[in-house]
Amino acid sequence: MTDRCTVNRLRDKEVINVCDGKRLGYINDVEVNLCSGCVTAITVLFDCRVFGFGKCEELVIPWDKIGCFGRDAVLVSIEPALYEKDKKEERPHDGA
């Protein structure tokens, strides 16, 4: 595998969290530090609803949380709480 990649090719890679095996989506954007020229994070559009309608959120994944780039996927290691927070708030509470 080459050590170079274009942003367009990155957008074709699926992002998977190794902490829980969740498929987070595809790379939507890349953040770059203009002073150093280094990539600092990738952005994934997460939680898209049926047929593209509904709410999509940007999930920013820092560069140090990226495990490896494969041919078709990017493996990351982030806490599931970062993208499950909204679902926990929607659950009904048991009344006591």
N, CA, C and O atoms as a printed pandas DataFrame, in Angstrom:
     atom_number atom_name residue_name chain_id  residue_number  x_coord  y_coord  z_coord
0              1         N          MET        A               1    0.847   -1.178    0.000
1              2        CA          MET        A               1    0.000    0.000    0.000
2              3         C          MET        A               1    0.894    1.242    0.000
3              4         O          MET        A               1    1.955    1.257    0.624
4              5         N          THR        A               2    0.456    2.263   -0.697
5              6        CA          THR        A               2    1.206    3.511   -0.777
6              7         C          THR        A               2    0.988    4.363    0.470
7              8         O          THR        A               2   -0.007    4.198    1.176
8              9         N          ASP        A               3    1.910    5.260    0.732
9             10        CA          ASP        A               3    1.773    6.123    1.904
10            11         C          ASP        A               3    1.190    7.480    1.533
11            12         O          ASP        A               3    1.285    8.431    2.307
12            13         N          ARG        A               4    0.588    7.571    0.354
13            14        CA          ARG        A               4   -0.061    8.805   -0.094
14            15         C          ARG        A               4   -1.501    8.504   -0.498
15            16         O          ARG        A               4   -1.813    7.416   -0.983
16            17         N          CYS        A               5   -2.371    9.490   -0.288
17            18        CA          CYS        A               5   -3.779    9.304   -0.620
18            19         C          CYS        A               5   -4.409   10.669   -0.849
19            20         O          CYS        A               5   -4.077   11.633   -0.159
20            21         N          THR        A               6   -5.306   10.752   -1.802
21            22        CA          THR        A               6   -6.011   12.000   -2.047
22            23         C          THR        A               6   -7.251   12.077   -1.159
23            24         O          THR        A               6   -7.729   11.059   -0.658
24            25         N          VAL        A               7   -7.759   13.278   -0.971
25            26        CA          VAL        A               7   -8.987   13.460   -0.182
26            27         C          VAL        A               7  -10.144   12.744   -0.868
27            28         O          VAL        A               7  -10.991   12.158   -0.194
28            29         N          ASN        A               8  -10.195   12.782   -2.184
29            30        CA          ASN        A               8  -11.273   12.090   -2.896
30            31         C          ASN        A               8  -11.264   10.595   -2.619
31            32         O          ASN        A               8  -12.325    9.988   -2.474
32            33         N          ARG        A               9  -10.093    9.999   -2.545
33            34        CA          ARG        A               9  -10.014    8.566   -2.235
34            35         C          ARG        A               9  -10.391    8.293   -0.784
35            36         O          ARG        A               9  -10.991    7.261   -0.483
36            37         N          LEU        A              10  -10.045    9.205    0.112
37            38        CA          LEU        A              10  -10.425    9.033    1.517
38            39         C          LEU        A              10  -11.940    9.005    1.673
39            40         O          LEU        A              10  -12.468    8.286    2.521
40            41         N          ARG        A              11  -12.630    9.777    0.863
41            42        CA          ARG        A              11  -14.097    9.854    0.972
42            43         C          ARG        A              11  -14.774    8.538    0.627
43            44         O          ARG        A              11  -15.941    8.339    0.964
44            45         N          ASP        A              12  -14.072    7.647   -0.032
45            46        CA          ASP        A              12  -14.619    6.339   -0.380
46            47         C          ASP        A              12  -14.431    5.306    0.728
47            48         O          ASP        A              12  -14.914    4.180    0.613
48            49         N          LYS        A              13  -13.740    5.678    1.788
49            50        CA          LYS        A              13  -13.438    4.721    2.849
50            51         C          LYS        A              13  -14.474    4.794    3.980
51            52         O          LYS        A              13  -14.838    5.875    4.443
52            53         N          GLU        A              14  -14.926    3.635    4.400
53            54        CA          GLU        A              14  -15.874    3.544    5.502
54            55         C          GLU        A              14  -15.105    3.594    6.823
55            56         O          GLU        A              14  -14.021    3.022    6.935
56            57         N          VAL        A              15  -15.664    4.275    7.815
57            58        CA          VAL        A              15  -15.028    4.410    9.119
58            59         C          VAL        A              15  -15.703    3.452   10.090
59            60         O          VAL        A              15  -16.924    3.461   10.240
60            61         N          ILE        A              16  -14.887    2.617   10.754
61            62        CA          ILE        A              16  -15.394    1.615   11.684
62            63         C          ILE        A              16  -14.706    1.799   13.027
63            64         O          ILE        A              16  -13.484    1.921   13.100
64            65         N          ASN        A              17  -15.508    1.817   14.093
65            66        CA          ASN        A              17  -14.970    1.953   15.442
66            67         C          ASN        A              17  -14.620    0.569   15.982
67            68         O          ASN        A              17  -15.493   -0.291   16.098
68            69         N          VAL        A              18  -13.341    0.349   16.315
69            70        CA          VAL        A              18  -12.919   -0.962   16.807
70            71         C          VAL        A              18  -13.387   -1.224   18.233
71            72         O          VAL        A              18  -13.363   -2.369   18.684
72            73         N          CYS        A              19  -13.812   -0.184   18.952
73            74        CA          CYS        A              19  -14.279   -0.364   20.332
74            75         C          CYS        A              19  -15.587   -1.141   20.405
75            76         O          CYS        A              19  -15.795   -1.919   21.337
76            77         N          ASP        A              20  -16.477   -0.936   19.420
77            78        CA          ASP        A              20  -17.759   -1.641   19.441
78            79         C          ASP        A              20  -18.154   -2.232   18.083
79            80         O          ASP        A              20  -19.235   -2.805   17.948
80            81         N          GLY        A              21  -17.280   -2.094   17.076
81            82        CA          GLY        A              21  -17.557   -2.651   15.754
82            83         C          GLY        A              21  -18.560   -1.854   14.936
83            84         O          GLY        A              21  -18.958   -2.296   13.858
84            85         N          LYS        A              22  -18.976   -0.693   15.419
85            86        CA          LYS        A              22  -19.997    0.124   14.753
86            87         C          LYS        A              22  -19.446    0.752   13.482
87            88         O          LYS        A              22  -18.339    1.291   13.464
88            89         N          ARG        A              23  -20.233    0.673   12.429
89            90        CA          ARG        A              23  -19.918    1.356   11.179
90            91         C          ARG        A              23  -20.401    2.789   11.320
91            92         O          ARG        A              23  -21.603    3.034   11.425
92            93         N          LEU        A              24  -19.477    3.733   11.323
93            94        CA          LEU        A              24  -19.818    5.123   11.603
94            95         C          LEU        A              24  -20.225    5.901   10.362
95            96         O          LEU        A              24  -20.884    6.933   10.484
96            97         N          GLY        A              25  -19.865    5.451    9.201
97            98        CA          GLY        A              25  -20.169    6.162    7.965
98            99         C          GLY        A              25  -18.916    6.327    7.125
99           100         O          GLY        A              25  -17.937    5.599    7.292
100          101         N          TYR        A              26  -18.958    7.280    6.233
101          102        CA          TYR        A              26  -17.838    7.525    5.331
102          103         C          TYR        A              26  -17.213    8.877    5.635
103          104         O          TYR        A              26  -17.880    9.786    6.127
104          105         N          ILE        A              27  -15.923    8.997    5.336
105          106        CA          ILE        A              27  -15.223   10.255    5.560
106          107         C          ILE        A              27  -15.872   11.332    4.709
107          108         O          ILE        A              27  -16.042   11.163    3.501
108          109         N          ASN        A              28  -16.233   12.436    5.340
109          110        CA          ASN        A              28  -16.870   13.549    4.657
110          111         C          ASN        A              28  -15.895   14.701    4.431
111          112         O          ASN        A              28  -15.977   15.409    3.427
112          113         N          ASP        A              29  -14.972   14.880    5.376
113          114        CA          ASP        A              29  -14.053   16.013    5.291
114          115         C          ASP        A              29  -12.780   15.685    6.048
115          116         O          ASP        A              29  -12.720   14.715    6.804
116          117         N          VAL        A              30  -11.761   16.510    5.834
117          118        CA          VAL        A              30  -10.469   16.350    6.484
118          119         C          VAL        A              30  -10.064   17.704    7.038
119          120         O          VAL        A              30  -10.158   18.713    6.340
120          121         N          GLU        A              31   -9.611   17.738    8.297
121          122        CA          GLU        A              31   -9.124   18.979    8.889
122          123         C          GLU        A              31   -7.599   18.993    8.807
123          124         O          GLU        A              31   -6.936   18.005    9.125
124          125         N          VAL        A              32   -7.054   20.139    8.372
125          126        CA          VAL        A              32   -5.615   20.283    8.193
126          127         C          VAL        A              32   -5.119   21.493    8.971
127          128         O          VAL        A              32   -5.746   22.552    8.947
128          129         N          ASN        A              33   -3.992   21.335    9.662
129          130        CA          ASN        A              33   -3.324   22.453   10.314
130          131         C          ASN        A              33   -2.548   23.189    9.231
131          132         O          ASN        A              33   -1.593   22.644    8.676
132          133         N          LEU        A              34   -2.947   24.421    8.924
133          134        CA          LEU        A              34   -2.338   25.154    7.819
134          135         C          LEU        A              34   -0.884   25.528    8.077
135          136         O          LEU        A              34   -0.109   25.688    7.134
136          137         N          CYS        A              35   -0.513   25.668    9.334
137          138        CA          CYS        A              35    0.874   26.021    9.651
138          139         C          CYS        A              35    1.820   24.839    9.435
139          140         O          CYS        A              35    2.894   24.994    8.853
140          141         N          SER        A              36    1.418   23.662    9.907
141          142        CA          SER        A              36    2.289   22.490    9.802
142          143         C          SER        A              36    2.029   21.663    8.548
143          144         O          SER        A              36    2.892   20.902    8.110
144          145         N          GLY        A              37    0.826   21.817    7.965
145          146        CA          GLY        A              37    0.473   21.019    6.797
146          147         C          GLY        A              37    0.042   19.605    7.152
147          148         O          GLY        A              37   -0.105   18.764    6.265
148          149         N          CYS        A              38   -0.162   19.330    8.440
149          150        CA          CYS        A              38   -0.537   17.992    8.891
150          151         C          CYS        A              38   -2.048   17.860    9.049
151          152         O          CYS        A              38   -2.733   18.813    9.420
152          153         N          VAL        A              39   -2.552   16.670    8.761
153          154        CA          VAL        A              39   -3.967   16.371    8.984
154          155         C          VAL        A              39   -4.181   16.220   10.493
155          156         O          VAL        A              39   -3.448   15.485   11.154
156          157         N          THR        A              40   -5.179   16.912   11.033
157          158        CA          THR        A              40   -5.445   16.852   12.474
158          159         C          THR        A              40   -6.675   16.020   12.819
159          160         O          THR        A              40   -6.790   15.533   13.944
160          161         N          ALA        A              41   -7.601   15.850   11.864
161          162        CA          ALA        A              41   -8.825   15.095   12.141
162          163         C          ALA        A              41   -9.523   14.737   10.840
163          164         O          ALA        A              41   -9.281   15.339    9.794
164          165         N          ILE        A              42  -10.396   13.742   10.934
165          166        CA          ILE        A              42  -11.314   13.436    9.832
166          167         C          ILE        A              42  -12.722   13.686   10.353
167          168         O          ILE        A              42  -12.972   13.598   11.555
168          169         N          THR        A              43  -13.629   13.995    9.454
169          170        CA          THR        A              43  -15.021   14.235    9.804
170          171         C          THR        A              43  -15.888   13.216    9.087
171          172         O          THR        A              43  -15.742   12.978    7.888
172          173         N          VAL        A              44  -16.800   12.616    9.854
173          174        CA          VAL        A              44  -17.715   11.610    9.321
174          175         C          VAL        A              44  -19.132   12.119    9.503
175          176         O          VAL        A              44  -19.472   12.621   10.574
176          177         N          LEU        A              45  -19.974   12.000    8.468
177          178        CA          LEU        A              45  -21.401   12.280    8.633
178          179         C          LEU        A              45  -22.015   11.048    9.263
179          180         O          LEU        A              45  -21.981    9.963    8.683
180          181         N          PHE        A              46  -22.575   11.212   10.447
181          182        CA          PHE        A              46  -23.044   10.087   11.232
182          183         C          PHE        A              46  -24.542   10.196   11.506
183          184         O          PHE        A              46  -25.085   11.295   11.618
184          185         N          ASP        A              47  -25.197    9.049   11.612
185          186        CA          ASP        A              47  -26.608    8.944   11.987
186          187         C          ASP        A              47  -27.544    9.506   10.927
187          188         O          ASP        A              47  -28.494   10.221   11.244
188          189         N          CYS        A              48  -27.269    9.178    9.660
189          190        CA          CYS        A              48  -28.187    9.573    8.592
190          191         C          CYS        A              48  -29.419    8.688    8.655
191          192         O          CYS        A              48  -29.314    7.481    8.872
192          193         N          ARG        A              49  -30.555    9.272    8.470
193          194        CA          ARG        A              49  -31.820    8.530    8.555
194          195         C          ARG        A              49  -32.175    7.911    7.219
195          196         O          ARG        A              49  -31.385    7.981    6.277
196          197         N          VAL        A              50  -33.322    7.320    7.121
197          198        CA          VAL        A              50  -33.784    6.577    5.959
198          199         C          VAL        A              50  -33.866    7.470    4.719
199          200         O          VAL        A              50  -34.403    8.576    4.779
200          201         N          PHE        A              51  -33.340    6.991    3.613
201          202        CA          PHE        A              51  -33.379    7.651    2.309
202          203         C          PHE        A              51  -32.777    9.056    2.334
203          204         O          PHE        A              51  -33.161    9.908    1.532
204          205         N          GLY        A              52  -31.850    9.298    3.236
205          206        CA          GLY        A              52  -31.180   10.592    3.309
206          207         C          GLY        A              52  -31.961   11.682    4.017
207          208         O          GLY        A              52  -31.468   12.802    4.152
208          209         N          PHE        A              53  -33.175   11.377    4.473
209          210        CA          PHE        A              53  -33.966   12.371    5.197
210          211         C          PHE        A              53  -33.694   12.231    6.682
211          212         O          PHE        A              53  -33.444   11.132    7.176
212          213         N          GLY        A              54  -33.743   13.316    7.369
213          214        CA          GLY        A              54  -33.545   13.285    8.810
214          215         C          GLY        A              54  -32.259   13.964    9.210
215          216         O          GLY        A              54  -31.671   14.740    8.457
216          217         N          LYS        A              55  -31.848   13.653   10.398
217          218        CA          LYS        A              55  -30.726   14.344   11.022
218          219         C          LYS        A              55  -29.399   13.629   10.774
219          220         O          LYS        A              55  -29.272   12.431   11.026
220          221         N          CYS        A              56  -28.418   14.371   10.280
221          222        CA          CYS        A              56  -27.056   13.874   10.166
222          223         C          CYS        A              56  -26.174   14.772   11.024
223          224         O          CYS        A              56  -26.308   15.996   11.006
224          225         N          GLU        A              57  -25.287   14.159   11.762
225          226        CA          GLU        A              57  -24.380   14.921   12.596
226          227         C          GLU        A              57  -22.961   14.694   12.119
227          228         O          GLU        A              57  -22.623   13.621   11.618
228          229         N          GLU        A              58  -22.130   15.720   12.281
229          230        CA          GLU        A              58  -20.719   15.560   11.984
230          231         C          GLU        A              58  -20.033   14.999   13.212
231          232         O          GLU        A              58  -20.179   15.523   14.317
232          233         N          LEU        A              59  -19.297   13.952   13.011
233          234        CA          LEU        A              59  -18.506   13.344   14.069
234          235         C          LEU        A              59  -17.048   13.606   13.725
235          236         O          LEU        A              59  -16.538   13.074   12.739
236          237         N          VAL        A              60  -16.370   14.424   14.535
237          238        CA          VAL        A              60  -14.973   14.768   14.291
238          239         C          VAL        A              60  -14.099   13.781   15.051
239          240         O          VAL        A              60  -14.217   13.635   16.267
240          241         N          ILE        A              61  -13.229   13.110   14.320
241          242        CA          ILE        A              61  -12.358   12.096   14.910
242          243         C          ILE        A              61  -10.918   12.590   14.820
243          244         O          ILE        A              61  -10.378   12.730   13.722
244          245         N          PRO        A              62  -10.286   12.860   15.977
245          246        CA          PRO        A              62   -8.902   13.343   15.967
246          247         C          PRO        A              62   -7.947   12.324   15.340
247          248         O          PRO        A              62   -8.176   11.116   15.401
248          249         N          TRP        A              63   -6.895   12.830   14.749
249          250        CA          TRP        A              63   -5.924   11.988   14.059
250          251         C          TRP        A              63   -5.345   10.909   14.964
251          252         O          TRP        A              63   -5.101    9.791   14.509
252          253         N          ASP        A              64   -5.123   11.220   16.232
253          254        CA          ASP        A              64   -4.514   10.240   17.138
254          255         C          ASP        A              64   -5.466    9.097   17.497
255          256         O          ASP        A              64   -5.039    8.132   18.130
256          257         N          LYS        A              65   -6.739    9.179   17.112
257          258        CA          LYS        A              65   -7.713    8.109   17.361
258          259         C          LYS        A              65   -7.853    7.172   16.162
259          260         O          LYS        A              65   -8.606    6.200   16.213
260          261         N          ILE        A              66   -7.121    7.468   15.079
261          262        CA          ILE        A              66   -7.173    6.631   13.888
262          263         C          ILE        A              66   -6.147    5.517   14.024
263          264         O          ILE        A              66   -4.958    5.770   14.215
264          265         N          GLY        A              67   -6.628    4.271   13.922
265          266        CA          GLY        A              67   -5.742    3.116   14.062
266          267         C          GLY        A              67   -4.996    2.811   12.786
267          268         O          GLY        A              67   -3.767    2.754   12.780
268          269         N          CYS        A              68   -5.732    2.611   11.695
269          270        CA          CYS        A              68   -5.080    2.319   10.416
270          271         C          CYS        A              68   -6.036    2.562    9.258
271          272         O          CYS        A              68   -7.258    2.566    9.410
272          273         N          PHE        A              69   -5.432    2.761    8.108
273          274        CA          PHE        A              69   -6.160    2.931    6.862
274          275         C          PHE        A              69   -6.015    1.647    6.059
275          276         O          PHE        A              69   -4.903    1.200    5.780
276          277         N          GLY        A              70   -7.138    1.063    5.695
277          278        CA          GLY        A              70   -7.117   -0.109    4.835
278          279         C          GLY        A              70   -7.548    0.270    3.433
279          280         O          GLY        A              70   -7.762    1.448    3.148
280          281         N          ARG        A              71   -7.676   -0.694    2.567
281          282        CA          ARG        A              71   -8.081   -0.442    1.190
282          283         C          ARG        A              71   -9.484    0.158    1.122
283          284         O          ARG        A              71   -9.735    1.076    0.342
284          285         N          ASP        A              72  -10.408   -0.374    1.955
285          286        CA          ASP        A              72  -11.805    0.053    1.900
286          287         C          ASP        A              72  -12.304    0.711    3.180
287          288         O          ASP        A              72  -13.395    1.281    3.195
288          289         N          ALA        A              73  -11.522    0.640    4.253
289          290        CA          ALA        A              73  -12.020    1.118    5.543
290          291         C          ALA        A              73  -10.908    1.791    6.350
291          292         O          ALA        A              73   -9.715    1.591    6.121
292          293         N          VAL        A              74  -11.368    2.596    7.303
293          294        CA          VAL        A              74  -10.484    3.246    8.267
294          295         C          VAL        A              74  -10.932    2.770    9.645
295          296         O          VAL        A              74  -12.106    2.881    9.999
296          297         N          LEU        A              75   -9.990    2.241   10.415
297          298        CA          LEU        A              75  -10.307    1.772   11.758
298          299         C          LEU        A              75   -9.944    2.863   12.754
299          300         O          LEU        A              75   -8.828    3.383   12.753
300          301         N          VAL        A              76  -10.916    3.202   13.609
301          302        CA          VAL        A              76  -10.703    4.232   14.624
302          303         C          VAL        A              76  -11.019    3.649   15.993
303          304         O          VAL        A              76  -11.671    2.612   16.108
304          305         N          SER        A              77  -10.553    4.325   17.013
305          306        CA          SER        A              77  -10.806    3.889   18.383
306          307         C          SER        A              77  -11.306    5.081   19.187
307          308         O          SER        A              77  -10.522    5.865   19.722
308          309         N          ILE        A              78  -12.648    5.203   19.260
309          310        CA          ILE        A              78  -13.255    6.294   20.017
310          311         C          ILE        A              78  -14.313    5.727   20.954
311          312         O          ILE        A              78  -14.860    4.650   20.717
312          313         N          GLU        A              79  -14.589    6.460   22.009
313          314        CA          GLU        A              79  -15.597    6.043   22.974
314          315         C          GLU        A              79  -16.981    6.081   22.315
315          316         O          GLU        A              79  -17.350    7.110   21.750
316          317         N          PRO        A              80  -17.746    5.005   22.368
317          318        CA          PRO        A              80  -19.099    5.005   21.809
318          319         C          PRO        A              80  -19.996    6.093   22.395
319          320         O          PRO        A              80  -20.953    6.514   21.746
320          321         N          ALA        A              81  -19.705    6.546   23.596
321          322        CA          ALA        A              81  -20.511    7.601   24.226
322          323         C          ALA        A              81  -20.522    8.880   23.390
323          324         O          ALA        A              81  -21.450    9.680   23.509
324          325         N          LEU        A              82  -19.514    9.084   22.551
325          326        CA          LEU        A              82  -19.468   10.285   21.719
326          327         C          LEU        A              82  -20.614   10.345   20.715
327          328         O          LEU        A              82  -21.081   11.431   20.371
328          329         N          TYR        A              83  -21.069    9.187   20.245
329          330        CA          TYR        A              83  -22.154    9.192   19.257
330          331         C          TYR        A              83  -23.429    8.548   19.780
331          332         O          TYR        A              83  -24.435    8.530   19.071
332          333         N          GLU        A              84  -23.417    8.028   20.980
333          334        CA          GLU        A              84  -24.619    7.433   21.553
334          335         C          GLU        A              84  -25.312    8.359   22.535
335          336         O          GLU        A              84  -26.352    7.992   23.082
336          337         N          LYS        A              85  -24.775    9.541   22.775
337          338        CA          LYS        A              85  -25.339   10.444   23.783
338          339         C          LYS        A              85  -26.779   10.826   23.491
339          340         O          LYS        A              85  -27.592   10.903   24.411
340          341         N          ASP        A              86  -27.114   11.068   22.220
341          342        CA          ASP        A              86  -28.480   11.456   21.878
342          343         C          ASP        A              86  -29.454   10.310   22.095
343          344         O          ASP        A              86  -30.586   10.541   22.520
344          345         N          LYS        A              87  -29.044    9.089   21.816
345          346        CA          LYS        A              87  -29.935    7.947   21.975
346          347         C          LYS        A              87  -30.234    7.681   23.444
347          348         O          LYS        A              87  -31.338    7.257   23.787
348          349         N          LYS        A              88  -29.255    7.926   24.317
349          350        CA          LYS        A              88  -29.480    7.727   25.750
350          351         C          LYS        A              88  -30.485    8.737   26.279
351          352         O          LYS        A              88  -31.275    8.412   27.166
352          353         N          GLU        A              89  -30.470    9.954   25.752
353          354        CA          GLU        A              89  -31.387   10.991   26.206
354          355         C          GLU        A              89  -32.818   10.707   25.769
355          356         O          GLU        A              89  -33.761   11.160   26.418
356          357         N          GLU        A              90  -32.996    9.956   24.663
357          358        CA          GLU        A              90  -34.324    9.679   24.136
358          359         C          GLU        A              90  -35.012    8.527   24.857
359          360         O          GLU        A              90  -36.228    8.381   24.741
360          361         N          ARG        A              91  -34.268    7.697   25.603
361          362        CA          ARG        A              91  -34.861    6.557   26.291
362          363         C          ARG        A              91  -35.761    7.028   27.432
363          364         O          ARG        A              91  -35.405    7.951   28.163
364          365         N          PRO        A              92  -36.909    6.404   27.583
365          366        CA          PRO        A              92  -37.783    6.773   28.701
366          367         C          PRO        A              92  -37.173    6.321   30.011
367          368         O          PRO        A              92  -36.529    5.274   30.079
368          369         N          HIS        A              93  -37.377    7.110   31.047
369          370        CA          HIS        A              93  -36.869    6.762   32.377
370          371         C          HIS        A              93  -37.928    5.986   33.138
371          372         O          HIS        A              93  -39.123    6.259   33.028
372          373         N          ASP        A              94  -37.471    5.022   33.907
373          374        CA          ASP        A              94  -38.396    4.261   34.739
374          375         C          ASP        A              94  -38.819    5.129   35.911
375          376         O          ASP        A              94  -37.976    5.644   36.646
376          377         N          GLY        A              95  -40.105    5.288   36.084
377          378        CA          GLY        A              95  -40.599    6.110   37.194
378          379         C          GLY        A              95  -40.516    5.370   38.516
379          380         O          GLY        A              95  -40.818    4.179   38.584
380          381         N          ALA        A              96  -40.120    6.048   39.535
381          382        CA          ALA        A              96  -40.042    5.422   40.857
382          383         C          ALA        A              96  -40.825    6.239   41.839
383          384         O          ALA        A              96  -40.893    5.891   43.018
